[in-house]
Amino acid sequence: MSEIPIPANMDQVTPEWLTQVMASRPGSDGCRVIDRHIEYPNVEGGFISQLARITLEYEARPSKLPDSVIVKM
């Protein structure tokens, strides 16, 4: 298995990158993320890091994979 690069910013959290991450999990069954929607909760909340909730759209979602994930940078 190859190493998955760590994105430097949210723009690099692409469907392709998310596919690599999700496909590395047990039970992924060759999943493919075809789109994602990024939400920035509490934008003015004083966070030092960048926090986002990313809703995933799969080509065909395996039941063991999440509908959304939290990414913190």
Backbone atoms as SQL, in Angstrom:
CREATE TABLE atoms (id INTEGER PRIMARY KEY, chain TEXT, resi INTEGER, resn TEXT, atom TEXT, x REAL, y REAL, z REAL);
INSERT INTO atoms VALUES
  (1, 'A', 1, 'MET', 'N', 0.850, -1.186, 0.000),
  (2, 'A', 1, 'MET', 'CA', 0.000, 0.000, 0.000),
  (3, 'A', 1, 'MET', 'C', 0.890, 1.242, 0.000),
  (4, 'A', 2, 'SER', 'N', 0.562, 2.192, -0.848),
  (5, 'A', 2, 'SER', 'CA', 1.340, 3.427, -0.898),
  (6, 'A', 2, 'SER', 'C', 0.843, 4.405, 0.166),
  (7, 'A', 3, 'GLU', 'N', 1.725, 5.304, 0.563),
  (8, 'A', 3, 'GLU', 'CA', 1.352, 6.310, 1.549),
  (9, 'A', 3, 'GLU', 'C', 0.476, 7.379, 0.912),
  (10, 'A', 4, 'ILE', 'N', -0.498, 7.825, 1.654),
  (11, 'A', 4, 'ILE', 'CA', -1.398, 8.878, 1.183),
  (12, 'A', 4, 'ILE', 'C', -0.820, 10.207, 1.642),
  (13, 'A', 5, 'PRO', 'N', -0.593, 11.146, 0.724),
  (14, 'A', 5, 'PRO', 'CA', -0.018, 12.429, 1.122),
  (15, 'A', 5, 'PRO', 'C', -0.994, 13.227, 1.993),
  (16, 'A', 6, 'ILE', 'N', -0.442, 14.008, 2.891),
  (17, 'A', 6, 'ILE', 'CA', -1.247, 14.886, 3.757),
  (18, 'A', 6, 'ILE', 'C', -1.471, 16.203, 3.009),
  (19, 'A', 7, 'PRO', 'N', -2.715, 16.627, 2.826),
  (20, 'A', 7, 'PRO', 'CA', -2.959, 17.891, 2.126),
  (21, 'A', 7, 'PRO', 'C', -2.468, 19.091, 2.941),
  (22, 'A', 8, 'ALA', 'N', -2.010, 20.113, 2.241),
  (23, 'A', 8, 'ALA', 'CA', -1.514, 21.331, 2.901),
  (24, 'A', 8, 'ALA', 'C', -2.643, 22.304, 3.214),
  (25, 'A', 9, 'ASN', 'N', -3.768, 22.175, 2.490),
  (26, 'A', 9, 'ASN', 'CA', -4.908, 23.067, 2.707),
  (27, 'A', 9, 'ASN', 'C', -6.176, 22.364, 2.233),
  (28, 'A', 10, 'MET', 'N', -7.324, 22.963, 2.509),
  (29, 'A', 10, 'MET', 'CA', -8.606, 22.337, 2.169),
  (30, 'A', 10, 'MET', 'C', -8.804, 22.189, 0.660),
  (31, 'A', 11, 'ASP', 'N', -8.175, 23.039, -0.142),
  (32, 'A', 11, 'ASP', 'CA', -8.290, 22.908, -1.595),
  (33, 'A', 11, 'ASP', 'C', -7.714, 21.591, -2.088),
  (34, 'A', 12, 'GLN', 'N', -6.787, 21.015, -1.322),
  (35, 'A', 12, 'GLN', 'CA', -6.167, 19.754, -1.707),
  (36, 'A', 12, 'GLN', 'C', -6.954, 18.535, -1.215),
  (37, 'A', 13, 'VAL', 'N', -8.025, 18.777, -0.476),
  (38, 'A', 13, 'VAL', 'CA', -8.908, 17.689, -0.049),
  (39, 'A', 13, 'VAL', 'C', -9.927, 17.482, -1.174),
  (40, 'A', 14, 'THR', 'N', -9.455, 16.835, -2.221),
  (41, 'A', 14, 'THR', 'CA', -10.233, 16.637, -3.450),
  (42, 'A', 14, 'THR', 'C', -10.977, 15.305, -3.396),
  (43, 'A', 15, 'PRO', 'N', -11.935, 15.104, -4.297),
  (44, 'A', 15, 'PRO', 'CA', -12.573, 13.784, -4.375),
  (45, 'A', 15, 'PRO', 'C', -11.549, 12.663, -4.597),
  (46, 'A', 16, 'GLU', 'N', -10.512, 12.940, -5.371),
  (47, 'A', 16, 'GLU', 'CA', -9.483, 11.928, -5.621),
  (48, 'A', 16, 'GLU', 'C', -8.742, 11.575, -4.336),
  (49, 'A', 17, 'TRP', 'N', -8.381, 12.601, -3.551),
  (50, 'A', 17, 'TRP', 'CA', -7.682, 12.361, -2.282),
  (51, 'A', 17, 'TRP', 'C', -8.597, 11.618, -1.319),
  (52, 'A', 18, 'LEU', 'N', -9.847, 12.036, -1.236),
  (53, 'A', 18, 'LEU', 'CA', -10.805, 11.371, -0.352),
  (54, 'A', 18, 'LEU', 'C', -11.026, 9.917, -0.774),
  (55, 'A', 19, 'THR', 'N', -11.010, 9.642, -2.065),
  (56, 'A', 19, 'THR', 'CA', -11.124, 8.266, -2.552),
  (57, 'A', 19, 'THR', 'C', -9.960, 7.432, -2.031),
  (58, 'A', 20, 'GLN', 'N', -8.742, 7.970, -2.100),
  (59, 'A', 20, 'GLN', 'CA', -7.577, 7.249, -1.575),
  (60, 'A', 20, 'GLN', 'C', -7.750, 6.932, -0.094),
  (61, 'A', 21, 'VAL', 'N', -8.190, 7.921, 0.667),
  (62, 'A', 21, 'VAL', 'CA', -8.357, 7.734, 2.109),
  (63, 'A', 21, 'VAL', 'C', -9.439, 6.697, 2.395),
  (64, 'A', 22, 'MET', 'N', -10.600, 6.846, 1.783),
  (65, 'A', 22, 'MET', 'CA', -11.702, 5.923, 2.053),
  (66, 'A', 22, 'MET', 'C', -11.390, 4.516, 1.547),
  (67, 'A', 23, 'ALA', 'N', -10.721, 4.410, 0.411),
  (68, 'A', 23, 'ALA', 'CA', -10.390, 3.092, -0.153),
  (69, 'A', 23, 'ALA', 'C', -9.379, 2.341, 0.706),
  (70, 'A', 24, 'SER', 'N', -8.660, 3.044, 1.571),
  (71, 'A', 24, 'SER', 'CA', -7.672, 2.389, 2.432),
  (72, 'A', 24, 'SER', 'C', -8.318, 1.739, 3.665),
  (73, 'A', 25, 'ARG', 'N', -9.590, 2.001, 3.882),
  (74, 'A', 25, 'ARG', 'CA', -10.294, 1.463, 5.054),
  (75, 'A', 25, 'ARG', 'C', -10.847, 0.073, 4.763),
  (76, 'A', 26, 'PRO', 'N', -10.871, -0.800, 5.779),
  (77, 'A', 26, 'PRO', 'CA', -11.497, -2.117, 5.595),
  (78, 'A', 26, 'PRO', 'C', -12.971, -1.958, 5.226),
  (79, 'A', 27, 'GLY', 'N', -13.438, -2.777, 4.327),
  (80, 'A', 27, 'GLY', 'CA', -14.843, -2.739, 3.922),
  (81, 'A', 27, 'GLY', 'C', -15.168, -1.681, 2.888),
  (82, 'A', 28, 'SER', 'N', -14.135, -1.069, 2.297),
  (83, 'A', 28, 'SER', 'CA', -14.388, 0.003, 1.332),
  (84, 'A', 28, 'SER', 'C', -14.844, -0.534, -0.020),
  (85, 'A', 29, 'ASP', 'N', -14.510, -1.758, -0.326),
  (86, 'A', 29, 'ASP', 'CA', -14.965, -2.419, -1.556),
  (87, 'A', 29, 'ASP', 'C', -14.766, -1.578, -2.810),
  (88, 'A', 30, 'GLY', 'N', -13.601, -0.966, -2.970),
  (89, 'A', 30, 'GLY', 'CA', -13.299, -0.200, -4.180),
  (90, 'A', 30, 'GLY', 'C', -14.151, 1.038, -4.352),
  (91, 'A', 31, 'CYS', 'N', -14.447, 1.726, -3.262),
  (92, 'A', 31, 'CYS', 'CA', -15.298, 2.911, -3.332),
  (93, 'A', 31, 'CYS', 'C', -14.639, 4.018, -4.150),
  (94, 'A', 32, 'ARG', 'N', -15.468, 4.949, -4.592),
  (95, 'A', 32, 'ARG', 'CA', -14.972, 6.116, -5.316),
  (96, 'A', 32, 'ARG', 'C', -15.788, 7.328, -4.901),
  (97, 'A', 33, 'VAL', 'N', -15.102, 8.356, -4.379),
  (98, 'A', 33, 'VAL', 'CA', -15.761, 9.612, -4.020),
  (99, 'A', 33, 'VAL', 'C', -15.817, 10.450, -5.296),
  (100, 'A', 34, 'ILE', 'N', -17.013, 10.859, -5.696),
  (101, 'A', 34, 'ILE', 'CA', -17.148, 11.618, -6.946),
  (102, 'A', 34, 'ILE', 'C', -17.337, 13.117, -6.708),
  (103, 'A', 35, 'ASP', 'N', -17.697, 13.489, -5.481),
  (104, 'A', 35, 'ASP', 'CA', -17.852, 14.910, -5.164),
  (105, 'A', 35, 'ASP', 'C', -17.813, 15.065, -3.644),
  (106, 'A', 36, 'ARG', 'N', -17.607, 16.309, -3.209),
  (107, 'A', 36, 'ARG', 'CA', -17.632, 16.616, -1.790),
  (108, 'A', 36, 'ARG', 'C', -18.107, 18.044, -1.603),
  (109, 'A', 37, 'HIS', 'N', -18.737, 18.255, -0.456),
  (110, 'A', 37, 'HIS', 'CA', -19.219, 19.586, -0.102),
  (111, 'A', 37, 'HIS', 'C', -18.546, 19.968, 1.207),
  (112, 'A', 38, 'ILE', 'N', -17.832, 21.099, 1.206),
  (113, 'A', 38, 'ILE', 'CA', -17.088, 21.531, 2.385),
  (114, 'A', 38, 'ILE', 'C', -17.857, 22.622, 3.117),
  (115, 'A', 39, 'GLU', 'N', -18.083, 22.408, 4.409),
  (116, 'A', 39, 'GLU', 'CA', -18.713, 23.405, 5.280),
  (117, 'A', 39, 'GLU', 'C', -17.696, 23.821, 6.333),
  (118, 'A', 40, 'TYR', 'N', -17.652, 25.110, 6.618),
  (119, 'A', 40, 'TYR', 'CA', -16.755, 25.639, 7.643),
  (120, 'A', 40, 'TYR', 'C', -17.579, 26.099, 8.840),
  (121, 'A', 41, 'PRO', 'N', -17.762, 25.220, 9.840),
  (122, 'A', 41, 'PRO', 'CA', -18.557, 25.610, 11.004),
  (123, 'A', 41, 'PRO', 'C', -17.813, 26.635, 11.859),
  (124, 'A', 42, 'ASN', 'N', -18.564, 27.521, 12.446),
  (125, 'A', 42, 'ASN', 'CA', -18.014, 28.470, 13.413),
  (126, 'A', 42, 'ASN', 'C', -16.805, 29.232, 12.866),
  (127, 'A', 43, 'VAL', 'N', -16.965, 29.794, 11.671),
  (128, 'A', 43, 'VAL', 'CA', -15.875, 30.488, 10.984),
  (129, 'A', 43, 'VAL', 'C', -15.263, 31.578, 11.849),
  (130, 'A', 44, 'GLU', 'N', -16.078, 32.262, 12.619),
  (131, 'A', 44, 'GLU', 'CA', -15.562, 33.357, 13.443),
  (132, 'A', 44, 'GLU', 'C', -15.396, 32.936, 14.899),
  (133, 'A', 45, 'GLY', 'N', -15.204, 31.636, 15.122),
  (134, 'A', 45, 'GLY', 'CA', -15.141, 31.124, 16.484),
  (135, 'A', 45, 'GLY', 'C', -13.780, 31.165, 17.145),
  (136, 'A', 46, 'GLY', 'N', -12.780, 31.714, 16.489),
  (137, 'A', 46, 'GLY', 'CA', -11.475, 31.839, 17.115),
  (138, 'A', 46, 'GLY', 'C', -10.609, 30.592, 17.062),
  (139, 'A', 47, 'PHE', 'N', -10.884, 29.695, 16.125),
  (140, 'A', 47, 'PHE', 'CA', -10.046, 28.510, 15.989),
  (141, 'A', 47, 'PHE', 'C', -8.667, 28.901, 15.477),
  (142, 'A', 48, 'ILE', 'N', -7.634, 28.260, 16.003),
  (143, 'A', 48, 'ILE', 'CA', -6.276, 28.463, 15.494),
  (144, 'A', 48, 'ILE', 'C', -6.085, 27.646, 14.229),
  (145, 'A', 49, 'SER', 'N', -6.654, 26.451, 14.204),
  (146, 'A', 49, 'SER', 'CA', -6.548, 25.591, 13.028),
  (147, 'A', 49, 'SER', 'C', -7.794, 25.768, 12.158),
  (148, 'A', 50, 'GLN', 'N', -7.725, 25.218, 10.954),
  (149, 'A', 50, 'GLN', 'CA', -8.871, 25.259, 10.051),
  (150, 'A', 50, 'GLN', 'C', -9.651, 23.969, 10.240),
  (151, 'A', 51, 'LEU', 'N', -10.953, 24.077, 10.407),
  (152, 'A', 51, 'LEU', 'CA', -11.818, 22.941, 10.658),
  (153, 'A', 51, 'LEU', 'C', -12.916, 22.930, 9.606),
  (154, 'A', 52, 'ALA', 'N', -13.194, 21.748, 9.058),
  (155, 'A', 52, 'ALA', 'CA', -14.245, 21.640, 8.050),
  (156, 'A', 52, 'ALA', 'C', -14.979, 20.320, 8.189),
  (157, 'A', 53, 'ARG', 'N', -16.267, 20.372, 7.914),
  (158, 'A', 53, 'ARG', 'CA', -17.061, 19.148, 7.788),
  (159, 'A', 53, 'ARG', 'C', -17.225, 18.918, 6.301),
  (160, 'A', 54, 'ILE', 'N', -16.854, 17.725, 5.849),
  (161, 'A', 54, 'ILE', 'CA', -16.908, 17.408, 4.426),
  (162, 'A', 54, 'ILE', 'C', -17.929, 16.297, 4.216),
  (163, 'A', 55, 'THR', 'N', -18.983, 16.621, 3.467),
  (164, 'A', 55, 'THR', 'CA', -19.999, 15.637, 3.106),
  (165, 'A', 55, 'THR', 'C', -19.555, 14.975, 1.811),
  (166, 'A', 56, 'LEU', 'N', -19.551, 13.655, 1.824),
  (167, 'A', 56, 'LEU', 'CA', -19.029, 12.882, 0.708),
  (168, 'A', 56, 'LEU', 'C', -20.147, 12.363, -0.184),
  (169, 'A', 57, 'GLU', 'N', -19.900, 12.404, -1.484),
  (170, 'A', 57, 'GLU', 'CA', -20.808, 11.783, -2.449),
  (171, 'A', 57, 'GLU', 'C', -20.028, 10.675, -3.136),
  (172, 'A', 58, 'TYR', 'N', -20.514, 9.454, -2.987),
  (173, 'A', 58, 'TYR', 'CA', -19.848, 8.287, -3.550),
  (174, 'A', 58, 'TYR', 'C', -20.504, 7.877, -4.860),
  (175, 'A', 59, 'GLU', 'N', -19.726, 7.208, -5.700),
  (176, 'A', 59, 'GLU', 'CA', -20.303, 6.589, -6.891),
  (177, 'A', 59, 'GLU', 'C', -21.289, 5.509, -6.447),
  (178, 'A', 60, 'ALA', 'N', -20.859, 4.679, -5.519),
  (179, 'A', 60, 'ALA', 'CA', -21.710, 3.685, -4.862),
  (180, 'A', 60, 'ALA', 'C', -21.149, 3.529, -3.456),
  (181, 'A', 61, 'ARG', 'N', -21.860, 4.000, -2.461),
  (182, 'A', 61, 'ARG', 'CA', -21.345, 4.050, -1.089),
  (183, 'A', 61, 'ARG', 'C', -21.438, 2.693, -0.404),
  (184, 'A', 62, 'PRO', 'N', -20.274, 2.121, -0.026),
  (185, 'A', 62, 'PRO', 'CA', -20.309, 0.920, 0.810),
  (186, 'A', 62, 'PRO', 'C', -20.905, 1.266, 2.183),
  (187, 'A', 63, 'SER', 'N', -21.630, 0.351, 2.754),
  (188, 'A', 63, 'SER', 'CA', -22.352, 0.636, 4.006),
  (189, 'A', 63, 'SER', 'C', -21.428, 0.959, 5.180),
  (190, 'A', 64, 'LYS', 'N', -20.166, 0.554, 5.124),
  (191, 'A', 64, 'LYS', 'CA', -19.269, 0.774, 6.258),
  (192, 'A', 64, 'LYS', 'C', -18.535, 2.112, 6.203),
  (193, 'A', 65, 'LEU', 'N', -18.787, 2.914, 5.200),
  (194, 'A', 65, 'LEU', 'CA', -18.094, 4.199, 5.082),
  (195, 'A', 65, 'LEU', 'C', -19.019, 5.343, 5.483),
  (196, 'A', 66, 'PRO', 'N', -18.450, 6.427, 6.021),
  (197, 'A', 66, 'PRO', 'CA', -19.258, 7.540, 6.529),
  (198, 'A', 66, 'PRO', 'C', -19.834, 8.416, 5.417),
  (199, 'A', 67, 'ASP', 'N', -20.918, 9.110, 5.746),
  (200, 'A', 67, 'ASP', 'CA', -21.516, 10.099, 4.847),
  (201, 'A', 67, 'ASP', 'C', -20.728, 11.401, 4.886),
  (202, 'A', 68, 'SER', 'N', -20.072, 11.668, 6.025),
  (203, 'A', 68, 'SER', 'CA', -19.290, 12.896, 6.169),
  (204, 'A', 68, 'SER', 'C', -18.112, 12.639, 7.097),
  (205, 'A', 69, 'VAL', 'N', -17.133, 13.534, 7.012),
  (206, 'A', 69, 'VAL', 'CA', -15.943, 13.463, 7.855),
  (207, 'A', 69, 'VAL', 'C', -15.585, 14.868, 8.332),
  (208, 'A', 70, 'ILE', 'N', -14.824, 14.948, 9.409),
  (209, 'A', 70, 'ILE', 'CA', -14.304, 16.218, 9.907),
  (210, 'A', 70, 'ILE', 'C', -12.812, 16.261, 9.572),
  (211, 'A', 71, 'VAL', 'N', -12.381, 17.343, 8.973),
  (212, 'A', 71, 'VAL', 'CA', -10.959, 17.532, 8.638),
  (213, 'A', 71, 'VAL', 'C', -10.455, 18.748, 9.410),
  (214, 'A', 72, 'LYS', 'N', -9.351, 18.564, 10.104),
  (215, 'A', 72, 'LYS', 'CA', -8.742, 19.657, 10.871),
  (216, 'A', 72, 'LYS', 'C', -7.318, 19.841, 10.383),
  (217, 'A', 73, 'MET', 'N', -6.964, 21.082, 10.072),
  (218, 'A', 73, 'MET', 'CA', -5.609, 21.392, 9.608),
  (219, 'A', 73, 'MET', 'C', -5.027, 22.493, 10.440);
